[in-house]
Amino acid sequence: MAKATEAYVTAGEREVRVSSPERVIYEATESTPEVTKLMVAQYFASVDDGLMCALRERPTAMERWPSGWRPGMRLATGPGDKGADGFYQKRLPRGAPDYLETVEITFPSGRTAEEMCPTEIAVPVWAAHMGTLTFHPWPVRRSDVDRPDELRIDLDPQPGCDFGDVTRVALVARELAQDLGLRSFVKTSGNRGLHVFVRIEPRWEFVDVRHAAIAFGRELEKRDDQVTTAWWKEERGARIFVDYNQNTRDRTIASAWSLRPLAGAPVSMPVTWEELGDLRGPGAFTLFSAPERHADGDAWSEIDDVAHSLQPLLDLWEQHPVELNYPPDHPKMPGEPPRVQPSRKVEEHWDADGNPRES
């Protein structure tokens, strides 16, 4: 029997075309059946309120896997990486439907781009037609793309840590946020770690929010000796890394309700703090179980009810305003330490500002 060349998925008030609907995107595992392209599109439509809570009015990059995902496949590390199987689509591709809206964003280099800005569930369903599995929204709304409205605490377990370790640290992070007068929300990454989000007033620029994340990480280090803010992997050890750079311009985290390119089609799932301790792991929810969880209610349904001041964390930063490394693709910033791993650093080769000396 010939395979269908296209299908249509109801997404809000629209019927969205999906080409090659029977293409296998995830192979079957011992616990999950195979996932087709049509099933991905239907999944996004089924979690509409939750997904749009995460994406609405936000510049959003698409993580595309046009041929599906298989173990051993690789995500491109940059525009020059031509041999990869998946890639980030930051600029709006040609042929996008007329209902898809965009917003201009500015990269750290100063270049600009028109990036997808979802306003209705038909947009992520169309993105599934384009092979998108994961959405990467900026922490801003298009009303002001230079002032974030989210503080993102990415808890990244290093080798030697298990999910119990990262869960414990997340609960310490919740306690710290409460002590600072901040209401926090948690989700699984769908991979190994956990993400803690705090809605903030859009009054501060990226550099301020990043400094707030550094201050949060440093306070977390004081409360739990298995936490680190060390940028260089050789210094982290078997600890939970607080990736403060996820609050830097053009750095994004997989959105709530996104799929991840891993076996079984795991989902980055918002959960309540009360149920966090009962999860069997960061991939506890999949494309098959997430819609039922969504039907029971989104754990983040109240995330937009309050926006907090960042001032308590900025006050902590001012107590120890020592800069940490930026990502390697970011321009060198004032006060930033040398971009060389400690084991390779020879002091006489660098000046006080972290710039290489002339030989």
DRENDO-1510 file (C-alpha; in Angstrom, 1 decimal, always signed):
<recs>
REC; n; res; u; v; w
REC; 1; MET; +0.0; +0.0; +0.0 .
REC; 2; ALA; +1.3; +3.4; -0.9 .
REC; 3; LYS; +2.3; +5.7; +1.9 .
REC; 4; ALA; +0.3; +8.9; +2.4 .
REC; 5; THR; +2.2; +12.0; +1.1 .
REC; 6; GLU; +0.4; +14.4; +3.3 .
REC; 7; ALA; -2.1; +14.7; +6.2 .
REC; 8; TYR; -3.8; +17.5; +8.1 .
REC; 9; VAL; -3.8; +18.2; +11.8 .
REC; 10; THR; -6.4; +20.4; +13.5 .
REC; 11; ALA; -4.6; +23.2; +15.4 .
REC; 12; GLY; -6.9; +25.7; +17.0 .
REC; 13; GLU; -9.0; +27.1; +14.1 .
REC; 14; ARG; -6.6; +25.9; +11.4 .
REC; 15; GLU; -5.9; +22.7; +9.5 .
REC; 16; VAL; -2.2; +22.4; +9.2 .
REC; 17; ARG; -0.6; +20.3; +6.4 .
REC; 18; VAL; +2.0; +17.8; +7.4 .
REC; 19; SER; +4.0; +16.2; +4.6 .
REC; 20; SER; +5.4; +12.7; +4.7 .
REC; 21; PRO; +3.2; +12.0; +7.8 .
REC; 22; GLU; +4.3; +8.3; +8.0 .
REC; 23; ARG; +8.0; +9.1; +8.2 .
REC; 24; VAL; +9.4; +7.5; +11.3 .
REC; 25; ILE; +10.9; +10.2; +13.6 .
REC; 26; TYR; +11.7; +8.0; +16.7 .
REC; 27; GLU; +12.2; +4.2; +16.4 .
REC; 28; ALA; +10.4; +1.9; +18.8 .
REC; 29; THR; +12.0; +1.1; +22.1 .
REC; 30; GLU; +11.3; -1.7; +24.6 .
REC; 31; SER; +8.7; +0.6; +26.3 .
REC; 32; THR; +7.5; +2.9; +23.5 .
REC; 33; PRO; +6.2; +2.3; +19.9 .
REC; 34; GLU; +7.7; +4.1; +17.0 .
REC; 35; VAL; +6.7; +7.8; +16.5 .
REC; 36; THR; +5.8; +9.2; +13.1 .
REC; 37; LYS; +6.0; +12.8; +11.9 .
REC; 38; LEU; +2.2; +13.0; +12.0 .
REC; 39; MET; +2.2; +11.9; +15.7 .
REC; 40; VAL; +4.7; +14.6; +16.5 .
REC; 41; ALA; +2.4; +17.2; +15.0 .
REC; 42; GLN; -0.6; +15.8; +16.7 .
REC; 43; TYR; +1.3; +15.8; +20.0 .
REC; 44; PHE; +2.0; +19.5; +19.8 .
REC; 45; ALA; -1.6; +20.2; +19.0 .
REC; 46; SER; -2.7; +18.1; +22.0 .
REC; 47; VAL; -0.7; +20.1; +24.5 .
REC; 48; ASP; -1.7; +23.5; +23.1 .
REC; 49; ASP; -2.3; +25.5; +26.2 .
REC; 50; GLY; +0.9; +24.4; +27.9 .
REC; 51; LEU; +3.1; +24.7; +24.9 .
REC; 52; MET; +1.8; +28.2; +24.0 .
REC; 53; CYS; +2.3; +29.3; +27.6 .
REC; 54; ALA; +6.0; +28.6; +27.0 .
REC; 55; LEU; +6.2; +30.0; +23.5 .
REC; 56; ARG; +3.6; +32.8; +23.1 .
REC; 57; GLU; +5.1; +36.1; +21.9 .
REC; 58; ARG; +8.7; +34.8; +22.3 .
REC; 59; PRO; +11.4; +34.7; +19.6 .
REC; 60; THR; +11.8; +31.0; +19.1 .
REC; 61; ALA; +14.5; +28.9; +17.3 .
REC; 62; MET; +13.5; +25.5; +15.9 .
REC; 63; GLU; +15.7; +22.5; +16.6 .
REC; 64; ARG; +15.0; +20.5; +13.4 .
REC; 65; TRP; +15.7; +16.8; +12.6 .
REC; 66; PRO; +14.2; +16.5; +9.1 .
REC; 67; SER; +15.0; +12.8; +8.8 .
REC; 68; GLY; +14.0; +12.0; +12.3 .
REC; 69; TRP; +16.3; +11.1; +15.2 .
REC; 70; ARG; +18.3; +7.9; +15.6 .
REC; 71; PRO; +21.0; +6.9; +18.2 .
REC; 72; GLY; +24.3; +8.2; +17.0 .
REC; 73; MET; +22.9; +11.2; +15.1 .
REC; 74; ARG; +24.5; +14.5; +15.7 .
REC; 75; LEU; +23.2; +18.1; +16.2 .
REC; 76; ALA; +25.2; +20.8; +14.3 .
REC; 77; THR; +27.5; +22.9; +16.4 .
REC; 78; GLY; +27.4; +25.9; +14.1 .
REC; 79; PRO; +26.4; +27.1; +10.6 .
REC; 80; GLY; +29.6; +25.6; +9.1 .
REC; 81; ASP; +28.9; +22.1; +10.4 .
REC; 82; LYS; +27.5; +20.5; +7.2 .
REC; 83; GLY; +27.7; +16.8; +8.2 .
REC; 84; ALA; +25.2; +17.0; +11.1 .
REC; 85; ASP; +21.7; +15.4; +11.1 .
REC; 86; GLY; +20.0; +18.1; +13.1 .
REC; 87; PHE; +20.3; +21.8; +13.3 .
REC; 88; TYR; +19.0; +25.0; +14.8 .
REC; 89; GLN; +16.8; +27.2; +12.6 .
REC; 90; LYS; +17.0; +30.8; +13.9 .
REC; 91; ARG; +16.0; +32.7; +10.8 .
REC; 92; LEU; +12.6; +32.1; +9.4 .
REC; 93; PRO; +12.7; +29.7; +6.5 .
REC; 94; ARG; +11.2; +30.4; +3.1 .
REC; 95; GLY; +7.7; +29.0; +2.5 .
REC; 96; ALA; +6.4; +29.8; +6.0 .
REC; 97; PRO; +2.6; +30.3; +6.2 .
REC; 98; ASP; +1.3; +33.8; +6.2 .
REC; 99; TYR; -0.1; +33.4; +9.7 .
REC; 100; LEU; +3.3; +32.9; +11.2 .
REC; 101; GLU; +4.6; +36.1; +12.8 .
REC; 102; THR; +8.1; +37.1; +13.5 .
REC; 103; VAL; +10.2; +39.6; +15.6 .
REC; 104; GLU; +13.6; +41.0; +14.9 .
REC; 105; ILE; +16.2; +39.9; +17.4 .
REC; 106; THR; +19.9; +41.0; +17.8 .
REC; 107; PHE; +22.6; +38.5; +18.2 .
REC; 108; PRO; +25.7; +39.1; +20.4 .
REC; 109; SER; +27.6; +39.9; +17.2 .
REC; 110; GLY; +25.3; +42.8; +16.4 .
REC; 111; ARG; +23.7; +41.0; +13.5 .
REC; 112; THR; +19.9; +40.8; +13.4 .
REC; 113; ALA; +17.4; +38.3; +12.2 .
REC; 114; GLU; +13.7; +37.8; +11.9 .
REC; 115; GLU; +12.9; +34.9; +14.2 .
REC; 116; MET; +9.7; +32.9; +14.5 .
REC; 117; CYS; +7.4; +34.3; +17.2 .
REC; 118; PRO; +4.5; +31.9; +18.0 .
REC; 119; THR; +1.1; +33.4; +18.6 .
REC; 120; GLU; -1.1; +30.4; +18.1 .
REC; 121; ILE; -0.8; +26.6; +18.3 .
REC; 122; ALA; -0.8; +26.2; +14.5 .
REC; 123; VAL; +2.7; +27.6; +14.4 .
REC; 124; PRO; +4.4; +24.8; +16.4 .
REC; 125; VAL; +2.3; +22.3; +14.5 .
REC; 126; TRP; +3.6; +23.7; +11.2 .
REC; 127; ALA; +7.1; +23.5; +12.8 .
REC; 128; ALA; +6.6; +19.8; +13.2 .
REC; 129; HIS; +5.9; +19.6; +9.5 .
REC; 130; MET; +9.4; +21.1; +9.1 .
REC; 131; GLY; +10.9; +18.4; +11.3 .
REC; 132; THR; +11.1; +20.4; +14.5 .
REC; 133; LEU; +11.2; +18.4; +17.8 .
REC; 134; THR; +12.5; +21.0; +20.3 .
REC; 135; PHE; +11.6; +24.7; +20.6 .
REC; 136; HIS; +14.1; +27.1; +22.0 .
REC; 137; PRO; +12.4; +30.3; +23.1 .
REC; 138; TRP; +14.3; +33.4; +24.2 .
REC; 139; PRO; +13.5; +34.6; +27.8 .
REC; 140; VAL; +11.8; +37.8; +26.3 .
REC; 141; ARG; +8.5; +38.8; +24.8 .
REC; 142; ARG; +8.5; +40.6; +21.5 .
REC; 143; SER; +7.2; +43.8; +23.1 .
REC; 144; ASP; +10.8; +44.2; +24.4 .
REC; 145; VAL; +13.3; +41.8; +23.1 .
REC; 146; ASP; +16.2; +43.3; +25.1 .
REC; 147; ARG; +14.8; +42.9; +28.6 .
REC; 148; PRO; +14.1; +39.3; +29.8 .
REC; 149; ASP; +11.0; +38.4; +31.8 .
REC; 150; GLU; +12.5; +35.1; +33.0 .
REC; 151; LEU; +15.4; +34.0; +35.2 .
REC; 152; ARG; +16.4; +30.5; +34.1 .
REC; 153; ILE; +18.4; +28.3; +36.5 .
REC; 154; ASP; +19.7; +25.3; +34.5 .
REC; 155; LEU; +20.8; +22.5; +36.9 .
REC; 156; ASP; +23.2; +20.4; +34.8 .
REC; 157; PRO; +24.4; +17.2; +36.5 .
REC; 158; GLN; +28.0; +16.3; +35.7 .
REC; 159; PRO; +29.3; +12.8; +35.3 .
REC; 160; GLY; +29.1; +11.0; +38.7 .
REC; 161; CYS; +25.8; +12.6; +39.6 .
REC; 162; ASP; +22.4; +10.9; +39.4 .
REC; 163; PHE; +18.8; +12.2; +39.2 .
REC; 164; GLY; +18.5; +12.1; +43.0 .
REC; 165; ASP; +21.4; +14.5; +43.3 .
REC; 166; VAL; +19.9; +17.1; +40.9 .
REC; 167; THR; +16.4; +16.7; +42.5 .
REC; 168; ARG; +17.9; +17.5; +45.9 .
REC; 169; VAL; +19.7; +20.5; +44.6 .
REC; 170; ALA; +16.5; +21.7; +42.9 .
REC; 171; LEU; +14.7; +21.6; +46.2 .
REC; 172; VAL; +17.5; +23.6; +47.8 .
REC; 173; ALA; +17.1; +26.1; +44.9 .
REC; 174; ARG; +13.4; +26.4; +45.6 .
REC; 175; GLU; +14.2; +27.1; +49.3 .
REC; 176; LEU; +16.7; +29.8; +48.3 .
REC; 177; ALA; +14.2; +31.4; +45.9 .
REC; 178; GLN; +11.6; +31.5; +48.6 .
REC; 179; ASP; +14.0; +33.1; +51.0 .
REC; 180; LEU; +14.6; +35.8; +48.4 .
REC; 181; GLY; +10.8; +36.3; +48.0 .
REC; 182; LEU; +10.7; +34.6; +44.6 .
REC; 183; ARG; +8.2; +32.0; +43.4 .
REC; 184; SER; +9.9; +29.4; +41.3 .
REC; 185; PHE; +8.7; +26.7; +38.9 .
REC; 186; VAL; +10.5; +23.5; +37.9 .
REC; 187; LYS; +10.5; +21.2; +34.9 .
REC; 188; THR; +12.4; +18.2; +33.7 .
REC; 189; SER; +14.9; +18.9; +30.9 .
REC; 190; GLY; +13.8; +15.7; +29.1 .
REC; 191; ASN; +17.5; +14.8; +29.1 .
REC; 192; ARG; +19.5; +14.6; +32.4 .
REC; 193; GLY; +18.8; +17.8; +34.4 .
REC; 194; LEU; +16.2; +20.1; +35.8 .
REC; 195; HIS; +15.3; +23.7; +34.9 .
REC; 196; VAL; +14.0; +26.2; +37.5 .
REC; 197; PHE; +12.3; +29.3; +36.2 .
REC; 198; VAL; +11.3; +32.5; +37.9 .
REC; 199; ARG; +9.2; +35.2; +36.1 .
REC; 200; ILE; +10.7; +38.6; +36.6 .
REC; 201; GLU; +9.7; +42.2; +35.7 .
REC; 202; PRO; +11.1; +43.0; +32.2 .
REC; 203; ARG; +13.2; +46.0; +33.6 .
REC; 204; TRP; +16.7; +44.6; +33.3 .
REC; 205; GLU; +19.0; +43.8; +30.4 .
REC; 206; PHE; +20.6; +40.4; +29.7 .
REC; 207; VAL; +23.8; +41.2; +31.5 .
REC; 208; ASP; +21.9; +42.0; +34.7 .
REC; 209; VAL; +19.9; +38.8; +34.5 .
REC; 210; ARG; +23.1; +36.8; +33.9 .
REC; 211; HIS; +24.7; +38.5; +37.0 .
REC; 212; ALA; +21.5; +37.6; +39.0 .
REC; 213; ALA; +21.9; +33.9; +37.9 .
REC; 214; ILE; +25.6; +33.9; +38.9 .
REC; 215; ALA; +24.6; +35.3; +42.3 .
REC; 216; PHE; +21.9; +32.7; +42.7 .
REC; 217; GLY; +24.4; +30.0; +41.8 .
REC; 218; ARG; +27.0; +31.3; +44.3 .
REC; 219; GLU; +24.4; +31.3; +47.0 .
REC; 220; LEU; +23.4; +27.8; +46.1 .
REC; 221; GLU; +27.0; +26.7; +46.3 .
REC; 222; LYS; +27.0; +27.9; +49.9 .
REC; 223; ARG; +24.0; +25.8; +50.8 .
REC; 224; ASP; +25.0; +22.6; +49.0 .
REC; 225; ASP; +28.6; +21.4; +48.5 .
REC; 226; GLN; +27.5; +19.4; +45.4 .
REC; 227; VAL; +26.8; +22.6; +43.5 .
REC; 228; THR; +29.3; +24.5; +41.3 .
REC; 229; THR; +29.4; +27.5; +39.1 .
REC; 230; ALA; +32.8; +26.6; +37.6 .
REC; 231; TRP; +32.7; +27.2; +33.8 .
REC; 232; TRP; +35.5; +24.9; +33.0 .
REC; 233; LYS; +34.5; +21.2; +33.0 .
REC; 234; GLU; +37.9; +20.1; +34.5 .
REC; 235; GLU; +37.0; +22.1; +37.7 .
REC; 236; ARG; +33.4; +20.9; +38.2 .
REC; 237; GLY; +33.9; +17.4; +39.4 .
REC; 238; ALA; +30.9; +15.2; +40.3 .
REC; 239; ARG; +28.7; +18.1; +41.1 .
REC; 240; ILE; +25.6; +20.0; +39.7 .
REC; 241; PHE; +26.6; +22.8; +37.5 .
REC; 242; VAL; +24.5; +25.9; +37.6 .
REC; 243; ASP; +24.8; +27.0; +33.9 .
REC; 244; TYR; +24.4; +30.8; +34.5 .
REC; 245; ASN; +25.2; +31.4; +30.8 .
REC; 246; GLN; +21.7; +30.2; +29.8 .
REC; 247; ASN; +20.7; +33.8; +30.7 .
REC; 248; THR; +23.1; +35.3; +28.1 .
REC; 249; ARG; +21.7; +36.9; +24.9 .
REC; 250; ASP; +20.9; +34.2; +22.3 .
REC; 251; ARG; +21.3; +31.3; +24.7 .
REC; 252; THR; +18.2; +29.3; +25.1 .
REC; 253; ILE; +16.7; +26.3; +26.9 .
REC; 254; ALA; +14.4; +23.7; +25.5 .
REC; 255; SER; +10.9; +24.9; +26.2 .
REC; 256; ALA; +8.3; +23.2; +28.4 .
REC; 257; TRP; +6.4; +20.5; +26.5 .
REC; 258; SER; +9.1; +20.2; +23.8 .
REC; 259; LEU; +10.3; +16.8; +22.7 .
REC; 260; ARG; +14.0; +15.9; +23.0 .
REC; 261; PRO; +16.1; +14.0; +20.5 .
REC; 262; LEU; +16.5; +10.9; +22.6 .
REC; 263; ALA; +15.1; +7.4; +22.6 .
REC; 264; GLY; +11.4; +7.1; +23.5 .
REC; 265; ALA; +10.5; +10.7; +22.6 .
REC; 266; PRO; +11.0; +12.2; +26.1 .
REC; 267; VAL; +9.3; +15.6; +26.9 .
REC; 268; SER; +10.6; +18.5; +28.9 .
REC; 269; MET; +7.8; +18.4; +31.4 .
REC; 270; PRO; +6.6; +21.1; +33.9 .
REC; 271; VAL; +5.9; +19.4; +37.3 .
REC; 272; THR; +4.9; +20.6; +40.7 .
REC; 273; TRP; +7.4; +20.8; +43.4 .
REC; 274; GLU; +5.4; +18.2; +45.4 .
REC; 275; GLU; +5.6; +15.6; +42.7 .
REC; 276; LEU; +9.3; +16.2; +41.8 .
REC; 277; GLY; +10.6; +13.7; +44.4 .
REC; 278; ASP; +8.4; +10.9; +42.9 .
REC; 279; LEU; +9.8; +11.1; +39.4 .
REC; 280; ARG; +11.8; +8.1; +38.2 .
REC; 281; GLY; +14.1; +10.3; +36.1 .
REC; 282; PRO; +14.3; +13.4; +33.9 .
REC; 283; GLY; +12.8; +11.4; +31.0 .
REC; 284; ALA; +9.8; +10.3; +33.0 .
REC; 285; PHE; +7.3; +11.8; +30.5 .
REC; 286; THR; +7.2; +11.0; +26.8 .
REC; 287; LEU; +5.1; +12.0; +23.8 .
REC; 288; PHE; +2.7; +9.1; +24.8 .
REC; 289; SER; +2.2; +10.1; +28.5 .
REC; 290; ALA; +2.5; +13.9; +28.3 .
REC; 291; PRO; -1.0; +14.6; +26.8 .
REC; 292; GLU; -2.7; +12.8; +29.6 .
REC; 293; ARG; -0.7; +14.8; +32.1 .
REC; 294; HIS; -1.6; +18.0; +30.2 .
REC; 295; ALA; -5.3; +17.1; +30.4 .
REC; 296; ASP; -5.0; +16.9; +34.2 .
REC; 297; GLY; -3.6; +20.4; +34.3 .
REC; 298; ASP; -0.4; +22.3; +33.5 .
REC; 299; ALA; +1.8; +22.5; +36.6 .
REC; 300; TRP; +2.9; +25.9; +35.3 .
REC; 301; SER; -0.6; +27.4; +34.8 .
REC; 302; GLU; +0.1; +30.1; +37.3 .
REC; 303; ILE; +3.6; +31.0; +36.2 .
REC; 304; ASP; +2.4; +34.3; +34.7 .
REC; 305; ASP; +0.4; +35.4; +37.7 .
REC; 306; VAL; +3.4; +37.3; +39.3 .
REC; 307; ALA; +6.6; +38.9; +38.0 .
REC; 308; HIS; +9.3; +39.5; +40.6 .
REC; 309; SER; +11.9; +42.1; +41.1 .
REC; 310; LEU; +15.5; +41.0; +40.3 .
REC; 311; GLN; +16.9; +43.5; +42.9 .
REC; 312; PRO; +17.5; +41.0; +45.7 .
REC; 313; LEU; +19.8; +38.9; +43.5 .
REC; 314; LEU; +21.5; +42.0; +42.0 .
REC; 315; ASP; +22.2; +43.1; +45.6 .
REC; 316; LEU; +23.9; +39.8; +46.2 .
REC; 317; TRP; +25.9; +40.2; +42.9 .
REC; 318; GLU; +27.1; +43.6; +44.1 .
REC; 319; GLN; +28.5; +42.0; +47.3 .
REC; 320; HIS; +30.9; +39.9; +45.0 .
REC; 321; PRO; +30.8; +41.5; +41.5 .
REC; 322; VAL; +33.4; +39.1; +40.0 .
REC; 323; GLU; +32.8; +38.3; +36.4 .
REC; 324; LEU; +32.7; +34.7; +35.1 .
REC; 325; ASN; +33.4; +33.4; +31.6 .
REC; 326; TYR; +30.9; +33.9; +28.7 .
REC; 327; PRO; +30.2; +31.3; +26.0 .
REC; 328; PRO; +33.0; +31.0; +23.4 .
REC; 329; ASP; +30.9; +32.4; +20.6 .
REC; 330; HIS; +30.1; +35.6; +22.6 .
REC; 331; PRO; +32.3; +38.8; +22.3 .
REC; 332; LYS; +34.9; +39.3; +25.0 .
REC; 333; MET; +33.3; +41.2; +27.8 .
REC; 334; PRO; +34.7; +43.7; +30.3 .
REC; 335; GLY; +36.2; +41.9; +33.4 .
REC; 336; GLU; +35.8; +38.5; +31.9 .
REC; 337; PRO; +38.5; +36.0; +32.9 .
REC; 338; PRO; +40.8; +34.5; +30.2 .
REC; 339; ARG; +39.1; +32.1; +27.9 .
REC; 340; VAL; +41.6; +29.4; +28.5 .
REC; 341; GLN; +41.1; +26.3; +30.6 .
REC; 342; PRO; +43.0; +26.5; +33.9 .
REC; 343; SER; +45.2; +23.5; +33.2 .
REC; 344; ARG; +46.6; +25.3; +30.1 .
REC; 345; LYS; +46.9; +28.8; +31.6 .
REC; 346; VAL; +50.4; +30.2; +32.0 .
REC; 347; GLU; +50.1; +33.4; +34.0 .
REC; 348; GLU; +52.8; +35.4; +32.3 .
REC; 349; HIS; +51.0; +35.0; +29.0 .
REC; 350; TRP; +47.9; +37.0; +30.1 .
REC; 351; ASP; +47.4; +40.5; +31.4 .
REC; 352; ALA; +45.2; +41.6; +34.2 .
REC; 353; ASP; +42.2; +42.0; +31.9 .
REC; 354; GLY; +42.5; +38.5; +30.5 .
REC; 355; ASN; +44.0; +39.4; +27.2 .
REC; 356; PRO; +46.9; +37.6; +25.7 .
REC; 357; ARG; +50.2; +39.4; +26.0 .
REC; 358; GLU; +52.3; +40.1; +23.0 .
REC; 359; SER; +55.1; +37.6; +22.6 .
</recs>
